[in-house]
Amino acid sequence: MLLVEMTLPSGLRRISNEPLALEHYWEPVVASCGPVSMATDQPYGGYVRPQFGRLELLPSLFADDWPPPVSVPLTMAVTDTDEAGAVQLMAGTAHRAEIRRDGIAYDLYGREYGGRFTDHSYGNTVSGLFANNIASADPSLTADTGLADPDSAPYILYVDTGDQVVIDSLSRTCAVAAHLFYIQGTTAHLVDMFTDNGSMELTEFDFFPSSYTDQGPLATCRCGDTSLACSWPYGREVSVSPVFNTSDTAEITTGLERIRQILEAPLLTLKAPITATVPKFGQRVSWTDSSQWSPLSAWMRVRSIVWDFDRAQVVLRGEGGLA
């Protein structure tokens, strides 16, 4: 169930895409809600970047606030039980995009981490550089590096020249070390792409028929002048930004080998009903799909989550394995 709170000039309004009588009444004035998605910047890691769609509302919501305000605070949550069990997806701003006879459209904007620096240099392990720099993205943020693996990842030696958004710069450096990070509240969690951020076993009542896609043959993985031959002599070449210690070929090879393993793994997509129990990024999700010609056992580490409210489904994606 979709729960949206909008603070209009006339006061707080609780709205949804269906009539809900929970602890409060939620008005059924959401005509459509574009997908809310969160996914790593690169298939091999980086910032789990949120993207928000468009909210279409019935004009009747604005009977006491006509014309509809240009910009209003908004929170969005989902629940499958009650308000106390709701999980917040975003707290941000709805900005008016269009007024029509049959609906009012608002584009949604989440919180921005606008910290910047100029000509910044990194010389550290991935967990060290992350812990030292995440507060520069936003002073309220603290680092959780408990699931990082600096021993397996390459040492980062890099100068990010010019004016840079800190969160984007960290995304590039963490990705080449095959680490992702996501922000929850005021904590930024750094997770090695080869580490399980918890586990979850699904039954066939928990998901819809799904698909399992290989990522295509990878011939070469390259960083600068150093290349790593992959499993096939044909296929695509992937180039990685040269943020490794480029004076040490062994460090580059270590990083490229980790990226190669991720890019050569099967890419799995799992569709499920929307509930408040959603995996964390990096969590290992496993299941058996008996809808295939023969039962197929599968698992993935979650890298992308899309809440598709118009289709009443959540879509999980990530690399994993089949048996």
C-alpha positions as CSV (number, residue, x, y, z in Angstrom):
1,M,0.0,0.0,0.0
2,L,1.3,3.4,-1.0
3,L,1.3,6.1,1.7
4,V,2.0,9.7,0.7
5,E,2.0,12.7,2.9
6,M,1.9,16.2,1.3
7,T,2.0,19.4,3.2
8,L,-0.3,21.8,1.3
9,P,-1.0,25.4,2.3
10,S,-4.3,24.2,3.9
11,G,-2.5,21.6,5.9
12,L,-1.2,18.0,5.9
13,R,-3.0,15.6,3.5
14,R,-2.6,11.8,3.6
15,I,-3.2,10.3,0.2
16,S,-2.9,7.0,-1.6
17,N,-3.8,5.2,-4.9
18,E,-6.6,3.4,-3.0
19,P,-8.9,4.3,-0.1
20,L,-7.2,3.2,3.1
21,A,-8.6,3.2,6.6
22,L,-5.6,2.6,8.8
23,E,-4.7,4.6,11.8
24,H,-5.7,7.6,9.6
25,Y,-7.8,7.8,6.5
26,W,-5.8,8.0,3.2
27,E,-7.6,9.7,0.4
28,P,-7.6,7.8,-3.0
29,V,-6.4,10.8,-5.1
30,V,-3.2,9.4,-6.5
31,A,-4.0,8.6,-10.1
32,S,-0.5,7.4,-11.0
33,C,2.9,7.2,-9.3
34,G,5.9,6.7,-11.5
35,P,8.5,4.2,-10.5
36,V,10.8,4.8,-7.6
37,S,14.1,3.2,-8.3
38,M,17.4,2.8,-6.5
39,A,20.4,1.3,-8.3
40,T,24.2,1.3,-8.2
41,D,25.8,3.8,-10.6
42,Q,27.8,0.9,-12.2
43,P,27.0,-2.8,-12.4
44,Y,30.2,-3.4,-10.4
45,G,29.4,-0.9,-7.6
46,G,29.3,2.8,-6.7
47,Y,26.5,4.9,-5.1
48,V,23.1,3.4,-4.9
49,R,21.4,6.4,-6.5
50,P,17.7,7.1,-6.0
51,Q,15.5,8.3,-8.9
52,F,11.9,9.3,-8.5
53,G,9.2,9.4,-11.1
54,R,6.1,11.7,-11.6
55,L,3.1,11.8,-9.2
56,E,-0.2,12.3,-10.9
57,L,-3.0,13.6,-8.6
58,L,-6.7,14.2,-9.0
59,P,-7.7,17.9,-9.1
60,S,-10.1,17.4,-6.2
61,L,-7.1,17.2,-3.8
62,F,-6.6,20.9,-4.3
63,A,-10.2,22.1,-3.7
64,D,-8.9,24.3,-0.9
65,D,-5.5,25.1,-2.5
66,W,-6.3,26.3,-6.0
67,P,-4.3,26.8,-8.0
68,P,-2.1,23.8,-6.9
69,P,1.1,25.1,-5.2
70,V,4.3,25.0,-7.2
71,S,6.4,23.2,-4.6
72,V,5.4,21.2,-1.5
73,P,7.1,18.9,1.0
74,L,6.4,15.2,0.6
75,T,7.1,11.9,2.1
76,M,6.4,8.5,0.5
77,A,6.2,5.1,2.3
78,V,4.9,1.6,1.7
79,T,3.3,-0.9,4.0
80,D,1.5,-4.2,3.9
81,T,0.1,-4.0,7.4
82,D,-0.4,-0.7,9.1
83,E,1.1,2.8,9.4
84,A,3.5,1.6,12.2
85,G,4.9,-1.0,9.8
86,A,5.5,1.4,7.0
87,V,8.9,1.8,5.4
88,Q,9.8,5.3,4.1
89,L,11.1,5.4,0.5
90,M,11.7,9.1,0.3
91,A,11.4,12.5,2.0
92,G,11.7,15.3,-0.4
93,T,9.9,17.8,-2.5
94,A,7.1,17.6,-5.1
95,H,7.5,20.3,-7.8
96,R,4.5,21.1,-10.0
97,A,5.1,20.0,-13.6
98,E,1.7,20.3,-15.3
99,I,-2.0,21.3,-14.7
100,R,-4.6,19.5,-16.8
101,R,-8.3,19.1,-16.5
102,D,-8.0,15.5,-15.5
103,G,-5.0,15.7,-13.2
104,I,-2.1,17.6,-11.7
105,A,1.4,16.3,-12.3
106,Y,4.3,16.8,-9.9
107,D,7.9,15.7,-10.4
108,L,9.6,14.3,-7.3
109,Y,13.0,15.3,-5.9
110,G,14.8,13.6,-3.1
111,R,17.5,14.9,-0.8
112,E,20.7,16.0,-2.6
113,Y,24.2,15.6,-1.1
114,G,25.7,18.7,-2.6
115,G,29.2,18.8,-1.0
116,R,32.0,19.6,-3.4
117,F,35.8,19.7,-3.5
118,T,38.5,20.7,-6.0
119,D,41.5,18.7,-7.1
120,H,41.0,16.1,-4.5
121,S,43.5,13.2,-4.1
122,Y,42.9,9.7,-2.8
123,G,45.6,7.4,-1.5
124,N,44.0,4.8,0.7
125,T,42.1,1.6,1.0
126,V,38.5,1.8,-0.1
127,S,37.2,1.8,3.5
128,G,39.7,4.4,4.5
129,L,38.9,6.8,1.7
130,F,35.2,6.3,2.2
131,A,35.4,6.9,6.0
132,N,37.6,10.0,5.5
133,N,35.5,11.7,2.8
134,I,31.8,10.8,3.1
135,A,31.2,13.7,5.6
136,S,32.4,16.1,2.9
137,A,29.3,15.1,0.9
138,D,27.1,16.1,3.8
139,P,28.3,16.9,7.4
140,S,25.4,14.8,8.8
141,L,26.6,11.6,7.3
142,T,28.6,9.0,9.1
143,A,30.3,5.9,7.6
144,D,29.6,2.3,8.3
145,T,32.4,0.2,6.8
146,G,31.6,-3.1,8.6
147,L,30.9,-4.9,5.4
148,A,33.8,-3.5,3.4
149,D,36.7,-5.7,2.4
150,P,39.9,-3.5,2.0
151,D,42.2,-6.5,2.0
152,S,40.6,-8.0,-1.2
153,A,40.1,-4.7,-3.0
154,P,42.9,-2.8,-4.7
155,Y,44.5,0.2,-3.1
156,I,43.2,3.4,-4.5
157,L,45.6,6.1,-5.8
158,Y,43.9,8.8,-7.7
159,V,43.5,12.6,-8.2
160,D,40.1,13.8,-9.1
161,T,40.9,17.1,-10.9
162,G,38.7,20.1,-11.1
163,D,35.5,20.9,-9.2
164,Q,33.8,17.6,-8.2
165,V,30.6,16.6,-6.4
166,V,31.9,14.5,-3.5
167,I,29.2,11.8,-3.8
168,D,29.9,11.3,-7.5
169,S,33.7,11.2,-6.9
170,L,33.3,8.6,-4.2
171,S,30.9,6.6,-6.4
172,R,33.7,6.3,-9.1
173,T,36.4,5.3,-6.6
174,C,34.2,2.8,-4.7
175,A,33.0,1.2,-7.9
176,V,36.5,0.4,-9.2
177,A,37.2,-1.3,-5.9
178,A,33.9,-3.3,-6.4
179,H,32.1,-1.8,-3.5
180,L,28.7,-0.2,-3.3
181,F,27.3,2.3,-0.8
182,Y,23.8,3.3,0.1
183,I,22.5,6.0,2.5
184,Q,19.9,5.2,5.1
185,G,19.0,8.1,7.3
186,T,22.3,9.7,8.3
187,T,24.4,6.5,7.8
188,A,26.3,5.7,4.6
189,H,26.9,2.0,4.4
190,L,29.8,0.7,2.4
191,V,29.5,-2.9,1.2
192,D,31.9,-5.1,-0.7
193,M,30.2,-6.5,-3.8
194,F,31.3,-10.0,-2.8
195,T,29.9,-9.8,0.7
196,D,26.3,-10.8,1.7
197,N,24.5,-8.0,3.4
198,G,22.3,-10.5,5.1
199,S,20.2,-13.2,3.4
200,M,16.6,-13.9,2.5
201,E,14.9,-17.1,1.3
202,L,11.8,-16.7,-0.8
203,T,9.0,-19.1,-1.5
204,E,7.0,-19.2,-4.7
205,F,4.2,-17.3,-3.0
206,D,6.6,-14.3,-2.6
207,F,7.4,-13.6,-6.3
208,F,6.0,-13.5,-9.8
209,P,7.3,-15.4,-12.8
210,S,10.8,-14.0,-13.5
211,S,13.6,-13.9,-16.0
212,Y,17.3,-14.8,-15.9
213,T,19.6,-13.0,-18.4
214,D,23.3,-13.5,-19.0
215,Q,25.2,-10.3,-19.4
216,G,26.8,-11.2,-22.7
217,P,30.4,-12.4,-23.4
218,L,33.2,-10.2,-22.0
219,A,36.4,-10.4,-23.9
220,T,38.6,-7.8,-22.2
221,C,38.5,-5.7,-19.1
222,R,40.8,-2.7,-19.4
223,C,42.2,0.1,-17.2
224,G,44.4,2.5,-19.0
225,D,47.2,0.5,-20.7
226,T,46.5,-2.6,-18.6
227,S,44.1,-5.2,-19.9
228,L,42.7,-8.4,-18.4
229,A,41.7,-11.2,-20.7
230,C,38.2,-12.5,-19.8
231,S,36.5,-15.9,-20.3
232,W,35.8,-15.6,-24.0
233,P,37.9,-14.5,-26.9
234,Y,35.0,-12.7,-28.4
235,G,32.5,-10.1,-27.1
236,R,32.7,-6.7,-25.7
237,E,35.5,-4.7,-24.0
238,V,34.8,-2.9,-20.8
239,S,37.0,0.1,-19.8
240,V,37.3,1.2,-16.2
241,S,38.3,4.7,-15.2
242,P,42.0,4.6,-14.2
243,V,41.7,5.3,-10.4
244,F,43.9,2.4,-9.3
245,N,47.5,2.7,-8.4
246,T,48.6,2.9,-12.0
247,S,52.3,2.3,-11.1
248,D,51.5,-1.1,-9.8
249,T,50.1,-3.5,-12.4
250,A,49.3,-6.1,-9.7
251,E,46.9,-3.7,-8.1
252,I,45.2,-2.9,-11.4
253,T,44.9,-6.6,-12.2
254,T,43.4,-7.3,-8.7
255,G,40.7,-4.7,-9.4
256,L,40.0,-5.8,-12.9
257,E,39.6,-9.4,-11.9
258,R,37.0,-8.5,-9.3
259,I,35.1,-6.4,-11.9
260,R,35.4,-9.3,-14.4
261,Q,33.7,-11.8,-12.1
262,I,30.8,-9.5,-11.5
263,L,30.3,-8.6,-15.2
264,E,30.4,-12.3,-16.3
265,A,27.9,-13.5,-13.7
266,P,24.2,-14.1,-14.7
267,L,22.0,-11.0,-14.3
268,L,18.8,-11.9,-12.5
269,T,15.5,-10.0,-12.4
270,L,12.9,-10.9,-9.8
271,K,9.4,-9.4,-9.7
272,A,7.4,-9.6,-6.5
273,P,4.3,-8.0,-4.8
274,I,5.0,-4.7,-3.1
275,T,5.5,-5.3,0.6
276,A,7.3,-3.4,3.4
277,T,9.8,-6.3,3.6
278,V,12.3,-5.3,1.0
279,P,15.9,-6.6,0.8
280,K,18.9,-4.4,1.6
281,F,21.4,-3.6,-1.1
282,G,23.9,-6.3,-1.2
283,Q,21.6,-8.8,0.5
284,R,21.6,-12.3,-0.8
285,V,18.2,-13.4,-2.0
286,S,17.6,-17.0,-3.0
287,W,14.6,-18.9,-4.4
288,T,13.5,-21.9,-6.5
289,D,11.4,-21.2,-9.6
290,S,9.1,-24.1,-10.4
291,S,7.4,-22.2,-13.2
292,Q,10.4,-23.0,-15.6
293,W,10.5,-26.2,-17.7
294,S,12.3,-27.8,-14.8
295,P,12.7,-26.3,-11.3
296,L,15.5,-23.7,-11.3
297,S,17.4,-22.7,-8.1
298,A,18.6,-19.1,-8.2
299,W,20.2,-16.4,-6.0
300,M,21.2,-12.8,-6.5
301,R,22.9,-10.0,-4.5
302,V,20.5,-7.1,-4.8
303,R,21.9,-4.1,-6.8
304,S,18.7,-2.4,-8.0
305,I,15.2,-2.0,-6.5
306,V,12.3,-0.5,-8.4
307,W,8.9,0.1,-6.8
308,D,6.4,0.1,-9.6
309,F,3.1,1.2,-7.9
310,D,1.1,1.3,-11.1
311,R,1.8,-2.4,-11.7
312,A,1.7,-3.2,-7.9
313,Q,5.1,-4.8,-8.0
314,V,8.7,-4.4,-6.8
315,V,11.5,-5.4,-9.2
316,L,14.8,-6.7,-7.9
317,R,17.9,-7.0,-10.0
318,G,21.4,-8.2,-9.4
319,E,24.1,-10.6,-10.4
320,G,24.0,-14.1,-9.0
321,G,23.9,-17.8,-9.9
322,L,21.7,-20.5,-11.2
323,A,21.6,-24.3,-10.5
